[in-house]
Amino acid sequence: MPLVVKSYPQETAQSAADAQEDRREKADTDAWTVRIGKMSIAIGALTILILIVQAIVFWLQARRLRDTVDEMKRHASHELRAYLAIEDVKYVRGKNSVRVR
């Protein structure tokens, strides 16, 4: 039976250093990828929080605006009644008296 010997190339110091440098670069790249991912999640969460706060503020503004418009309508009806009351007042010609119906 013949004896077969396979020879593997020996890893040189340079190739070992290159492999170590590649692992270090990959680790740095992976760390930056994780940091950027976390920052993206934080920015997204902050955006959602701002959206919720703005929705609450807009809802409060709409409610207060509706209250203001209702109050203006109420005052307008009071003013209309005052103008109608003035029209009901009849001046008597030739006299300085005022007659109210």
C-alpha positions, 0 to 999 in steps of 0.5 A: 500500500502506497503512502500518500502525503499531502502537504498544506501550505504553511501559514506565514506570519504575514497571512496570520497578521492579515487574518487578524487585521480582517477580523479586527476590521469586521468587528469594527464594522459590526460595532458601527452597524449595531450603533447605527441600528440603535440610533435609527431605532431611537430616532424612530421612537422619538419621531413617534413620540413627537407625533403623539404629542403633536396629535394631543396638542392639535386635538386640544387646539381644535377643542378650544377653537370649537369652544371659542366659535360657540362662544362667538355664536352665543355673543352674536345672537345676543347682539342680534337681539339687541339690534332687534330690540332697537328696531322695535323702538318707535319714535313718536314724531313731534315729541321727545318721548320714546314708545316701546312696543 
